[in-house]
Amino acid sequence: MSPSLIESAEIRGRRILIVDDEDANVLLLASVLEREGYADIHTITDPTTALEACVRFEPGLVVIDLMMPEVDGFQLLEAFKRHDRPDEFRPVLVLTADSTIAARRRALALGAKDFVSKPFDVIEIALRIANLLETRILYQRLAGGTRSA
């Protein structure tokens, strides 16, 4: 295994926003991430507040469910895309029970950078999150940015 370009402490220091309407799902994912050493985790179970939270918290990564009441994950992906600056790279990981090819394609077409089906493997999800955060850090370095979220 080759050494990482980014120190794991820098990756684990990034802010993560989790949006899922099910308390149990949010608690499970947050506990997995805390065990992995992430400390700056924000969780939301009301998807109607997700865009505001994303603006306020400026997360380095957003994890969203697709199937939520009032505002679903597809609508959130569209809202994030409209809100983010054109030169910004904020990865969104979709974590959902809807594993249909149509859902995958639509989510990825709307800007999701990765897609994981529930139930998920805890090691795999931690690795995918670390990879997405590492990609964001490298993007920011290439762009000359110094933001730490």
Salt bridges, closest charged atoms under 4 A:
GLU10 OE2 - ARG14 NH2 3.40
GLU10 OE1 - ARG141 NH2 2.93
ASP20 OD2 - LYS118 NZ 2.68
GLU36 OE1 - ARG12 NH2 3.72
ASP40 OD2 - ARG15 NE 3.06
ASP40 OD1 - HIS42 NE2 2.95
GLU52 OE2 - ARG56 NH1 2.85
GLU58 OE1 - ARG147 NH2 2.38
ASP65 OD2 - LYS118 NZ 3.68
ASP84 OD1 - ARG90 NH2 3.49
ASP87 OD1 - ARG85 NE 3.43
GLU88 OE1 - ARG85 NH1 3.90
GLU88 OE2 - ARG90 NH2 2.53
ASP114 OD1 - ARG128 NH1 2.66
GLU124 OE2 - ARG128 NH2 2.72
